[in-house]
């Protein structure tokens, strides 16, 4: 009797565990129904055996019949154990896959967050650079207009406070060394061609004082006639090479090419201004734009050298010029090339 009760308790425990399974529900339900049916049969057998022992009746199950019922239950119990083990293995496999997917998902989320942050930072940096560039260009244009008016406001342009240093000077001889020779020769050739072409053109400056001639040349700049401004400033420099306004005129002459994106001609004109008027108030911005023009025509090394020379030769230049030089160095990645 106790043996049957222990077996029944064990079977019920297996049933309870089986009811918590989440897969193969249909097959397990059928097996449970069979087991429940057999359990009822077993209970009747146990009850009948106990009753027969007490009453001595004739309908008690024989020992063989009882063993058959017990054997049948043990076989089904073994089958349930196997299925339960299979379910356990599947659960463990699913949990392992879930953990693996969770790990991948966490890593993907972290990577995406980092990429989004980098994109936001890059976008902010690009926007900031655009704003800085626009501010610098606006400041440069305003400075150009103010300089034209200032040049015309007095009869004599006083020399600027920016003076080149004795040490660290970038001389024309140094510029023609090694790999820089070809770039300088190129702009020198262009300068020669421009001069020859100008000789064949008719003079346009009036017969007047240098100041009046300078004012006449700047009038073309104000109306945007850069072709005529080019001719007028070239004629002024050739006619008045030692005048106090000649350094300014040479700078505006070079500007007429830069504005039209004729960077080779601009580089030649800026180079001439740097050589002939190193102490002019336009000397710092002239050297800076010489460097920019050289970069624009593919001579990056020489151009970066000129841009870096602005701060070295003219440390007392205006803040707008020094900031512009710093911006151009970063824009053209000059420091990266030299590192």
Helices and strands as residue ranges (DSSP letters): H 2-19, H 25-55, H 63-153, H 172-175, G 178-180, H 181-199, H 210-222, H 226-239, H 246-259, H 263-276, H 283-296, H 300-313, H 319-331, H 334-338
